[in-house]
Amino acid sequence: MSATLAEKDLRQKELAIARKYANRLPWEAVAWGLGNLLVWLSLWPLVFLDVMPLWLAFIIATFNVMLCYLPSHEAQHDIIGRKGTRWRWLNELVGHVSTIPLVLPYRVAKLTHIQHHLHANDADLDPDYSSSATGPWHAIWKSIQNRQPGAGGGFNKYGDVLQDIGRPDVLVDGAVYQIAHFAILIGLAWSGYAIEAALLWWLPRQIGLTYIQFFLSWAPHHPADKAGRYRDTRAFKSSWGNIGSMGMQYHIVHHLHPYIPLTDTPRAYREMRHILEQRGCRLEGI
């Protein structure tokens, strides 16, 4: 078999597997996104009415922020409902509201994430390249550094990306979110609820951002030195397991076929693993 025919055969087999997992509405992502938001919102009255101790609410709120991004990520790829379908409204609803605890507007997240897929590991064009680091502890430190005033990485990089792609209008979304966020925190502090504001939103957001950027940006792409469809990400064995790493062990499947729901990527990976091996993909310990 010629190299051209072998490539065509691999591609057809890979697509056949991927299509088995396409066109499914991931109701689990809908319940996850909306349910997680409702739990986080419920913490506020529960704490203010002394129904729940603040220390417990802080732990729950931290998990809420850590968990809030991925349902929106499904919506960013139109997995819940594509344009023109009956569930499009649900796709947009989940996309917009699930990242409220993270203070990340949906349009900002979606447009910059598309650029990440188009330019993964490109130091100039990948919005998430600033998460690259030499190791786990360095990745955590980079995440913290990137959110400092004047830093050029992390979410601070997103503004430059939106300008570069001709969508400076979306910067308004980010400004509104940030102003509202700080206005609420200041208002709560002024009203005597500074500790509650810090432990239900500010600190959980800082911890959640570090966790999300570690597992969604750094770990799947490390060492972020290769480009190309089968080279810019990897499969890897996480000591936190697939749930603890938010499904990122199989991130290579997502980059190859971003229409596959997150919870289906492990099965899709197991079916196409032999194809990925033949393509020389990085399949590290899994």
VOKE-578756 format. One record per residue (C-alpha): x, y, z. Coordinates in steps of 0.1 Angstrom, whole numbers, always signed. Example, Ala and Ser with C-alpha at 12.3 -4.5 7.8 and 13.67 -1.06 7.14 Angstrom:
<nodes>
@east: +123, north: -45, up: +78 .
@east: +137, north: -11, up: +71 .
</nodes>
This chain:
<nodes>
@east: +0, north: +0, up: +0 .
@east: +14, north: +34, up: -9 .
@east: +19, north: +61, up: +17 .
@east: -10, north: +81, up: +2 .
@east: -34, north: +52, up: +4 .
@east: -22, north: +43, up: +39 .
@east: -28, north: +79, up: +51 .
@east: -63, north: +79, up: +35 .
@east: -71, north: +46, up: +51 .
@east: -60, north: +58, up: +86 .
@east: -80, north: +90, up: +81 .
@east: -112, north: +72, up: +71 .
@east: -109, north: +48, up: +101 .
@east: -103, north: +77, up: +125 .
@east: -133, north: +96, up: +112 .
@east: -155, north: +66, up: +114 .
@east: -147, north: +62, up: +150 .
@east: -151, north: +99, up: +158 .
@east: -185, north: +101, up: +141 .
@east: -199, north: +74, up: +163 .
@east: -197, north: +99, up: +192 .
@east: -209, north: +130, up: +173 .
@east: -244, north: +145, up: +172 .
@east: -252, north: +135, up: +208 .
@east: -266, north: +162, up: +231 .
@east: -246, north: +158, up: +263 .
@east: -273, north: +163, up: +289 .
@east: -247, north: +156, up: +316 .
@east: -229, north: +188, up: +306 .
@east: -262, north: +208, up: +308 .
@east: -270, north: +194, up: +343 .
@east: -234, north: +200, up: +353 .
@east: -232, north: +236, up: +341 .
@east: -266, north: +247, up: +354 .
@east: -265, north: +226, up: +386 .
@east: -230, north: +238, up: +395 .
@east: -241, north: +274, up: +392 .
@east: -272, north: +269, up: +413 .
@east: -251, north: +252, up: +441 .
@east: -227, north: +282, up: +441 .
@east: -255, north: +307, up: +442 .
@east: -272, north: +289, up: +470 .
@east: -241, north: +292, up: +492 .
@east: -246, north: +329, up: +496 .
@east: -280, north: +328, up: +514 .
@east: -270, north: +297, up: +533 .
@east: -240, north: +314, up: +547 .
@east: -257, north: +348, up: +553 .
@east: -286, north: +331, up: +572 .
@east: -261, north: +310, up: +593 .
@east: -275, north: +277, up: +578 .
@east: -240, north: +266, up: +566 .
@east: -207, north: +274, up: +581 .
@east: -184, north: +296, up: +561 .
@east: -155, north: +271, up: +561 .
@east: -177, north: +245, up: +544 .
@east: -192, north: +269, up: +519 .
@east: -156, north: +280, up: +510 .
@east: -147, north: +244, up: +501 .
@east: -178, north: +239, up: +481 .
@east: -174, north: +273, up: +463 .
@east: -138, north: +264, up: +454 .
@east: -150, north: +232, up: +437 .
@east: -178, north: +252, up: +420 .
@east: -152, north: +274, up: +404 .
@east: -130, north: +245, up: +394 .
@east: -159, north: +228, up: +378 .
@east: -176, north: +257, up: +361 .
@east: -155, north: +260, up: +329 .
@east: -160, north: +227, up: +311 .
@east: -198, north: +230, up: +305 .
@east: -192, north: +263, up: +288 .
@east: -164, north: +247, up: +269 .
@east: -189, north: +222, up: +254 .
@east: -210, north: +252, up: +244 .
@east: -180, north: +269, up: +229 .
@east: -178, north: +240, up: +204 .
@east: -216, north: +240, up: +198 .
@east: -218, north: +205, up: +211 .
@east: -250, north: +211, up: +231 .
@east: -268, north: +227, up: +202 .
@east: -255, north: +239, up: +168 .
@east: -268, north: +269, up: +150 .
@east: -302, north: +264, up: +135 .
@east: -311, north: +234, up: +158 .
@east: -338, north: +233, up: +184 .
@east: -313, north: +232, up: +213 .
@east: -293, north: +262, up: +202 .
@east: -308, north: +283, up: +230 .
@east: -297, north: +258, up: +256 .
@east: -262, north: +257, up: +242 .
@east: -259, north: +295, up: +246 .
@east: -275, north: +295, up: +280 .
@east: -251, north: +270, up: +294 .
@east: -222, north: +288, up: +277 .
@east: -231, north: +322, up: +292 .
@east: -241, north: +313, up: +327 .
@east: -218, north: +284, up: +337 .
@east: -187, north: +306, up: +339 .
@east: -202, north: +334, up: +360 .
@east: -182, north: +321, up: +391 .
@east: -151, north: +323, up: +370 .
@east: -159, north: +358, up: +359 .
@east: -152, north: +348, up: +323 .
@east: -176, north: +360, up: +296 .
@east: -188, north: +334, up: +271 .
@east: -179, north: +353, up: +240 .
@east: -144, north: +361, up: +253 .
@east: -139, north: +324, up: +261 .
@east: -153, north: +311, up: +228 .
@east: -134, north: +334, up: +205 .
@east: -101, north: +330, up: +222 .
@east: -105, north: +293, up: +226 .
@east: -111, north: +290, up: +188 .
@east: -78, north: +308, up: +183 .
@east: -61, north: +283, up: +207 .
@east: -73, north: +254, up: +185 .
@east: -61, north: +271, up: +154 .
@east: -27, north: +280, up: +167 .
@east: -19, north: +256, up: +196 .
@east: +16, north: +260, up: +209 .
@east: +23, north: +291, up: +188 .
@east: +41, north: +315, up: +210 .
@east: +27, north: +345, up: +192 .
@east: -8, north: +334, up: +183 .
@east: -20, north: +308, up: +209 .
@east: -39, north: +327, up: +237 .
@east: -29, north: +300, up: +262 .
@east: +7, north: +297, up: +254 .
@east: +17, north: +317, up: +285 .
@east: +6, north: +287, up: +305 .
@east: +36, north: +267, up: +292 .
@east: +61, north: +259, up: +319 .
@east: +90, north: +236, up: +327 .
@east: +71, north: +215, up: +353 .
@east: +41, north: +213, up: +375 .
@east: +52, north: +238, up: +402 .
@east: +64, north: +262, up: +376 .
@east: +30, north: +259, up: +359 .
@east: +13, north: +269, up: +391 .
@east: +36, north: +298, up: +396 .
@east: +31, north: +309, up: +360 .
@east: -7, north: +309, up: +365 .
@east: -3, north: +331, up: +395 .
@east: +21, north: +355, up: +377 .
@east: -1, north: +358, up: +346 .
@east: -30, north: +372, up: +366 .
@east: -10, north: +400, up: +382 .
@east: -16, north: +436, up: +371 .
@east: +4, north: +444, up: +340 .
@east: +11, north: +408, up: +332 .
@east: +10, north: +398, up: +295 .
@east: -3, north: +362, up: +298 .
@east: -33, north: +344, up: +310 .
@east: -66, north: +362, up: +307 .
@east: -46, north: +394, up: +302 .
@east: -35, north: +380, up: +268 .
@east: -71, north: +376, up: +257 .
@east: -76, north: +413, up: +251 .
@east: -47, north: +414, up: +226 .
@east: -61, north: +383, up: +208 .
@east: -95, north: +399, up: +204 .
@east: -79, north: +430, up: +190 .
@east: -58, north: +409, up: +166 .
@east: -88, north: +390, up: +152 .
@east: -109, north: +422, up: +148 .
@east: -133, north: +417, up: +176 .
@east: -125, north: +445, up: +200 .
@east: -162, north: +448, up: +207 .
@east: -161, north: +417, up: +228 .
@east: -137, north: +435, up: +252 .
@east: -168, north: +453, up: +265 .
@east: -180, north: +419, up: +278 .
@east: -148, north: +415, up: +298 .
@east: -150, north: +450, up: +312 .
@east: -187, north: +446, up: +323 .
@east: -179, north: +413, up: +340 .
@east: -149, north: +427, up: +358 .
@east: -166, north: +459, up: +369 .
@east: -196, north: +439, up: +382 .
@east: -174, north: +414, up: +400 .
@east: -154, north: +441, up: +418 .
@east: -185, north: +462, up: +425 .
@east: -202, north: +432, up: +442 .
@east: -171, north: +424, up: +462 .
@east: -167, north: +461, up: +473 .
@east: -204, north: +463, up: +481 .
@east: -203, north: +432, up: +503 .
@east: -172, north: +444, up: +521 .
@east: -188, north: +478, up: +526 .
@east: -218, north: +460, up: +541 .
@east: -197, north: +441, up: +566 .
@east: -194, north: +409, up: +546 .
@east: -157, north: +412, up: +534 .
@east: -147, north: +377, up: +547 .
@east: -178, north: +361, up: +531 .
@east: -170, north: +378, up: +498 .
@east: -134, north: +367, up: +499 .
@east: -141, north: +331, up: +508 .
@east: -172, north: +326, up: +486 .
@east: -158, north: +342, up: +455 .
@east: -124, north: +359, up: +454 .
@east: -103, north: +331, up: +469 .
@east: -122, north: +302, up: +452 .
@east: -117, north: +320, up: +419 .
@east: -80, north: +323, up: +424 .
@east: -77, north: +286, up: +433 .
@east: -100, north: +276, up: +405 .
@east: -81, north: +296, up: +379 .
@east: -49, north: +279, up: +389 .
@east: -65, north: +245, up: +388 .
@east: -82, north: +251, up: +354 .
@east: -51, north: +266, up: +338 .
@east: -29, north: +238, up: +351 .
@east: -51, north: +209, up: +338 .
@east: -67, north: +225, up: +307 .
@east: -38, north: +246, up: +294 .
@east: -5, north: +233, up: +308 .
@east: -8, north: +196, up: +313 .
@east: -23, north: +185, up: +279 .
@east: +2, north: +205, up: +259 .
@east: +34, north: +202, up: +279 .
@east: +61, north: +209, up: +268 .
@east: +42, north: +230, up: +242 .
@east: +71, north: +228, up: +217 .
@east: +54, north: +211, up: +188 .
@east: +28, north: +222, up: +162 .
@east: +5, north: +202, up: +140 .
@east: -27, north: +183, up: +142 .
@east: -12, north: +152, up: +158 .
@east: +17, north: +168, up: +177 .
@east: +3, north: +199, up: +195 .
@east: -13, north: +179, up: +224 .
@east: -10, north: +145, up: +240 .
@east: -27, north: +118, up: +261 .
@east: -12, north: +114, up: +295 .
@east: -17, north: +95, up: +327 .
@east: -25, north: +119, up: +356 .
@east: -19, north: +110, up: +392 .
@east: -53, north: +127, up: +399 .
@east: -70, north: +103, up: +375 .
@east: -94, north: +113, up: +347 .
@east: -120, north: +128, up: +369 .
@east: -94, north: +147, up: +390 .
@east: -78, north: +161, up: +358 .
@east: -113, north: +170, up: +344 .
@east: -110, north: +145, up: +315 .
@east: -78, north: +160, up: +302 .
@east: -60, north: +127, up: +300 .
@east: -76, north: +123, up: +266 .
@east: -73, north: +159, up: +254 .
@east: -57, north: +147, up: +222 .
@east: -91, north: +134, up: +211 .
@east: -107, north: +168, up: +217 .
@east: -81, north: +186, up: +196 .
@east: -86, north: +161, up: +168 .
@east: -124, north: +160, up: +170 .
@east: -137, north: +189, up: +191 .
@east: -173, north: +180, up: +184 .
@east: -171, north: +149, up: +206 .
@east: -186, north: +155, up: +241 .
@east: -160, north: +155, up: +269 .
@east: -175, north: +125, up: +287 .
@east: -172, north: +104, up: +255 .
@east: -135, north: +111, up: +248 .
@east: -122, north: +82, up: +269 .
@east: -142, north: +57, up: +248 .
@east: -133, north: +74, up: +216 .
@east: -96, north: +73, up: +226 .
@east: -96, north: +36, up: +234 .
@east: -111, north: +29, up: +200 .
@east: -87, north: +50, up: +180 .
@east: -56, north: +45, up: +201 .
@east: -41, north: +21, up: +176 .
@east: -45, north: +47, up: +148 .
@east: -29, north: +74, up: +170 .
@east: +0, north: +51, up: +177 .
@east: +6, north: +47, up: +140 .
@east: +6, north: +85, up: +136 .
@east: +33, north: +88, up: +162 .
@east: +11, north: +108, up: +187 .
@east: +23, north: +113, up: +222 .
@east: +4, north: +87, up: +243 .
@east: +21, north: +89, up: +276 .
@east: +12, north: +61, up: +300 .
@east: -24, north: +57, up: +290 .
</nodes>
